[in-house]
Amino acid sequence: MSEYKRLSAPFDKAALSELRAGDRVFLDGVIYTARDAAHKRLFEGIQNGTQLPIELKGQGIYYVGACFKDGKPISAGPTTAMRMDKYAPTLYDNGLAASIGKGDRGQAVYDAIVRNGGVYLAAIGGAGATYAHSIKDSTLIAYPELGTEAIYRFEVKDFPLIVAIDSKGGNVYGR
Amino acid sequence: MKNIAYQDIVNEVAGLTLACSRLTPSCTAAMMEACTKERNGNARFALEMLIKNAEVASEAHLPVCQDTGMAVVFVKLGQEVHIEGGLLVDAINAGVRRGYQENGYRASVLDPITRVNTRDNTPAVVHISLVAGDGLEITFMPKGFGSENMSRLYMLTPSEGMEGVKRCVIEAVKLAGSNPCPPIVVGVGIGGTAEKAMLTAKEQLLREVGAPSEDETLAALEKELLSSINELGIGAQGFSGDTTAFAVHIGKYPTHISALPVAVNIQCNAVRVSSVTL
């Protein structure tokens, strides 16, 4: 097993520019969850110029709808990132530094990542129990009515990821 | 005539949902084999993590994957069975509701128009077949939608023949790419009507991973397609690699003189199935 780089969230753009596709990283710090329904709301918020429930600048969004038991995440692996492709370029253009999900992205997302010096990090789809173990704290932030699709703030430690698209557009998908 | 109580069905189905916390033994075996022979470092990293994850999940009764699916339930109901105290489908839904809520499995089911979540992962999708005898066999498959979203139905013309069938299966896997959490199991249904083809494809996912079809022609086709699919090089998680699919499982049903339906239903790397006979 090759070595891991350490990475902390919120992200420093200079640190992100050092990452290359295929690098394995352990992420520490704070990330926010959002999947289909929350993305629709964030996107509409940006379009309408309303205040978002989270500050996007420098942040990472994790595409996940976790399983919770007694208020704690017990399984929290990534969902298919491609479904967020409609919204992701707008989020990157408004300050988002990193998205975390599984599976390849469309060209518009590649372009937005390169344009903004961001990254796309891949978590391993199907490894939900492992990821939950790396979530040290979870707080509901917005849209509680969406259930598992609400926005949560996750404090993570040693969260294992692969750099899937780096800030230059290099990727692990053979494109 | 045998009587089976509504509440017994509820209890058994609630117990079946525990399948969300463990891979089937044949899935684990396929994953380990794929990991041993994988030459791509990133793909091997993914497979090692998935193997470890399955151990952690099973020991601590945690969901293997946070997508604990829509509950797809296959029932073989003996004609000599009488269910007392309520409706069969209600009992199944009550069992799913209890199992998901008690174990913290995700409520992923919502109204397709309003997108309002039912909050208890019901209703299940229930397929009932009437069979001889006085048994009641219930099989539970939590079907994740990263893979379900990659399903495809092709209504070929008969002139397209077996070459057309092969082309469709390969195309469906290629288009799915990294999305369905490969390595996958590819369920294929050939023949019937549109819905019969898709149901046949889904039923193939209940087989032990890699168990060949009893039909020799289909078994040979499974082998050939598996090899072509793995030559695509999509690999675990789409990171490129040697194993894109663990297996191809094909079923067939007679079809109309005008048609050659081909349905492809994909299973992600987390094969979770449980079964009970009352």
Boltz contact constraints between the chains, C-beta under 6 A:
constraints:
  - contact:
      token1: [A, 66]
      token2: [B, 66]
      max_distance: 6.0
  - contact:
      token1: [A, 67]
      token2: [B, 63]
      max_distance: 6.0
  - contact:
      token1: [A, 67]
      token2: [B, 66]
      max_distance: 6.0
  - contact:
      token1: [A, 67]
      token2: [B, 104]
      max_distance: 6.0
  - contact:
      token1: [A, 67]
      token2: [B, 105]
      max_distance: 6.0
  - contact:
      token1: [A, 67]
      token2: [B, 106]
      max_distance: 6.0
  - contact:
      token1: [A, 68]
      token2: [B, 104]
      max_distance: 6.0
  - contact:
      token1: [A, 69]
      token2: [B, 104]
      max_distance: 6.0
  - contact:
      token1: [A, 74]
      token2: [B, 62]
      max_distance: 6.0
  - contact:
      token1: [A, 74]
      token2: [B, 104]
      max_distance: 6.0
  - contact:
      token1: [A, 75]
      token2: [B, 62]
      max_distance: 6.0
  - contact:
      token1: [A, 75]
      token2: [B, 63]
      max_distance: 6.0
  - contact:
      token1: [A, 75]
      token2: [B, 66]
      max_distance: 6.0
  - contact:
      token1: [A, 76]
      token2: [B, 66]
      max_distance: 6.0
  - contact:
      token1: [A, 77]
      token2: [B, 65]
      max_distance: 6.0
  - contact:
      token1: [A, 77]
      token2: [B, 66]
      max_distance: 6.0
  - contact:
      token1: [A, 80]
      token2: [B, 146]
      max_distance: 6.0
  - contact:
      token1: [A, 80]
      token2: [B, 179]
      max_distance: 6.0
  - contact:
      token1: [A, 82]
      token2: [B, 179]
      max_distance: 6.0
  - contact:
      token1: [A, 103]
      token2: [B, 178]
      max_distance: 6.0
  - contact:
      token1: [A, 103]
      token2: [B, 179]
      max_distance: 6.0
  - contact:
      token1: [A, 103]
      token2: [B, 238]
      max_distance: 6.0
  - contact:
      token1: [A, 104]
      token2: [B, 178]
      max_distance: 6.0
  - contact:
      token1: [A, 104]
      token2: [B, 238]
      max_distance: 6.0
  - contact:
      token1: [A, 124]
      token2: [B, 46]
      max_distance: 6.0
  - contact:
      token1: [A, 124]
      token2: [B, 49]
      max_distance: 6.0
  - contact:
      token1: [A, 125]
      token2: [B, 181]
      max_distance: 6.0
  - contact:
      token1: [A, 126]
      token2: [B, 50]
      max_distance: 6.0
  - contact:
      token1: [A, 126]
      token2: [B, 65]
      max_distance: 6.0
  - contact:
      token1: [A, 126]
      token2: [B, 181]
      max_distance: 6.0
  - contact:
      token1: [A, 126]
      token2: [B, 269]
      max_distance: 6.0
  - contact:
      token1: [A, 126]
      token2: [B, 270]
      max_distance: 6.0
  - contact:
      token1: [A, 127]
      token2: [B, 49]
      max_distance: 6.0
  - contact:
      token1: [A, 127]
      token2: [B, 50]
      max_distance: 6.0
  - contact:
      token1: [A, 127]
      token2: [B, 53]
      max_distance: 6.0
  - contact:
      token1: [A, 128]
      token2: [B, 63]
      max_distance: 6.0
  - contact:
      token1: [A, 128]
      token2: [B, 65]
      max_distance: 6.0
  - contact:
      token1: [A, 128]
      token2: [B, 66]
      max_distance: 6.0
  - contact:
      token1: [A, 129]
      token2: [B, 53]
      max_distance: 6.0
  - contact:
      token1: [A, 129]
      token2: [B, 56]
      max_distance: 6.0
  - contact:
      token1: [A, 129]
      token2: [B, 57]
      max_distance: 6.0
  - contact:
      token1: [A, 129]
      token2: [B, 62]
      max_distance: 6.0
  - contact:
      token1: [A, 130]
      token2: [B, 53]
      max_distance: 6.0
  - contact:
      token1: [A, 147]
      token2: [B, 107]
      max_distance: 6.0
  - contact:
      token1: [A, 147]
      token2: [B, 117]
      max_distance: 6.0
  - contact:
      token1: [A, 148]
      token2: [B, 106]
      max_distance: 6.0
  - contact:
      token1: [A, 172]
      token2: [B, 42]
      max_distance: 6.0
  - contact:
      token1: [A, 172]
      token2: [B, 239]
      max_distance: 6.0
  - contact:
      token1: [A, 173]
      token2: [B, 238]
      max_distance: 6.0
  - contact:
      token1: [A, 174]
      token2: [B, 240]
      max_distance: 6.0
